[in-house]
Amino acid sequence: MKHNNSKTNMTASYVRFALRITLATLLLVFSMMFYVSSIANAAILNQDVTIVDEHIRLGDIFSGVDANRNAAYILGPAPKPGDNLILNSGTLVKLSRAFKLNWAPESDFQQVVISRAATIVSADDIHDAINKALHQEGFKENYEVVVHNIINDIVLPGYEDVAINIEDLKVDTGSKTFRANVVIPVAHGNDNRIRVIGSLEYMVDVPVVISRLKKGDIIRKRDIEYVQIPESKVTSDMIMDQKDLIGTTPRRVLAPQQVVKASDVELPTLVERGSRVTMILNSGAMKLTAAGKALEDGAAGDVIRVVNLSSKRTIDGFVTPNGTIEVHP
């Protein structure tokens, strides 16, 4: 009898243990189903948002928000075209709670940047359009458009293919000035219109050195390139042709891209003061040479004083490109 009671107790204990295992398994399955369901219904924060509309909607900020959960709900006005708005972690948490989105930030620094789509028409774009219109009017000379009134960038909402139209273009060839209306069509809304007043700055080519050169360096053709400068900035002493630079040396350091004046360069010294020179006298069919000493420095083409070492007579002589001194009777 005692033995049978023991078996009964063991059976009851086993049944209770099996029930506990079954309940635990059911609870685990249920919790997993709830977890999966929560994950499936959780909203996802969009990181960088660009919108075209005039309003910010809940669905712009969070993905996984369907129509039944207020995806189209308007939260407020969008930034101005080209501007942006930052929503910090605290604001995002308030939105999540208000709309029961089952979302929490990964950190206190999490945020979303909302940008408003825009098309920018810059001052350079307007300059190019004016240039094109001038070419179509027959102005094909080398000039630069100078706009006198200030033109700010024009910001259009959304992404648009912008066509800049130039209307009522009037050019005064005497004063080299122009007037025009710049019209920028907009898909929705009034066209942008700007009255432009400016001038045509004619450009000229001038030679400059392409690298730093110092006194004693001989300027070669490979050291020179041409750049354009406004005609109004050209001065009478400015070197305009590279042939007037080739073979010269700077009087002082020349910087790259520096416009060169005649006073900035000189011919290199061929004869130094105190050096021995060969003096050549051409008299008809007769050619005489004599040894001499230079009393001053001289470049090709200079007239310098030299002393004849034999007669001790001081005379003027012409420095030739090969460094000899040509004298006349």
JOFENVEN-V95983 format. One record per run of one state. SS is the DSSP state (H for helix, E for strand, - for the rest). FROM is the first residue (numbers start at 1). TO is the last residue. If there is no record, write none. Layout:
ss: (SS SS)
from: (FROM FROM)
to: (TO TO)
//
This chain:
ss: (- H - E - E - E H E - H - E - E - H - E - E - H - E - E - E - E - E - E - E - H E H - E - H - E - E - E - E H E - E - E - E - E - E - E - E -)
from: (1 2 42 44 46 48 52 55 58 62 64 67 70 74 78 84 88 89 99 112 117 118 122 123 137 143 148 154 158 164 173 177 185 192 210 213 214 218 219 221 224 231 234 238 239 242 245 248 251 254 255 259 260 261 262 265 268 269 272 276 284 286 295 298 300 303 309 314 320 325 328)
to: (1 41 43 45 47 51 54 57 61 63 66 69 73 77 83 87 88 98 111 116 117 121 122 136 142 147 153 157 163 172 176 184 191 209 212 213 217 218 220 223 230 233 237 238 241 244 247 250 253 254 258 259 260 261 264 267 268 271 275 283 285 294 297 299 302 308 313 319 324 327 329)
//
